Amino acid sequence: MCTVTFVPLGDKNFVLTSNRDVSWKRAPASSPQIHKEHGVDLLYPRDEEAGGTWIGSSYDSRLLCLLNGGFENHERKLPYRKSRGLIVTELLAAKELSKALEYADLEDIEPFTLVTVEWKDELELGEFVWDGKQKHRKMVPIAPQIWSSSTLFDPKMRDKRELWFEEWKRQGDMSPESILEFHKTAGQGDDNVGVVLKRRQVGTVSVTQFIREETTNFLYEPISSLNQESEK
């Protein structure tokens, strides 16, 4: 939910990878499974505490990935009407994403950023931001991209992570294995900013990777060892 990368692999192929950063006390999520939502089969790891998900795909050539927060960190105004993870499953099941985003009722929903990928006709990458008051949507160039959650990383931290990503791109290996390694090792030793985050109250609990090539793979890897280390 807090670090996301997109890497195109040619034609309509791509890899999207997400590190989920949450409180160490949050209930573990289940691995990706097929769930029927609103009559549509969706594939996603389920958040067992609030329901919904932070990343999922539909059989209508759509992938959505959520990051907490909009453009800037915000002051939480609990309780919110609905979990943002439930918004993800509703949008995955929608017949047309553009209309679903336009008409989605986000009043009293905590701010979020949504990375959208669709490939039914051609590969399209988008970014949708709900800042708590207004919706913002734009299309994003089909090129390597990185997002970091505004709730955990201030602008200087996000710039630092952008530099790590630029360094990764310069080494020239754009394979799914290489970007997965980036998600596990970039900024290693800097627990407060590293892509694998490890702070006292919050940190990276899993890495999820969606790969679309000749076949589609949805990889999910819990990182339980970090939780144990944080409690020492």
Beta strands, then each sheet from edge to edge (+ up, - down):
strand 1: 3-10
strand 2: 13-23
strand 3: 33-37
strand 4: 40-44
strand 5: 55-58
strand 6: 62-68
strand 7: 112-118
strand 8: 124-130
strand 9: 135-140
strand 10: 145-148
strand 11: 202-212
strand 12: 216-222
sheet 1: 10+ 1- 2+ 11- 12+
sheet 2: 3+ 4- 5+ 6- 7+ 8- 9+
end
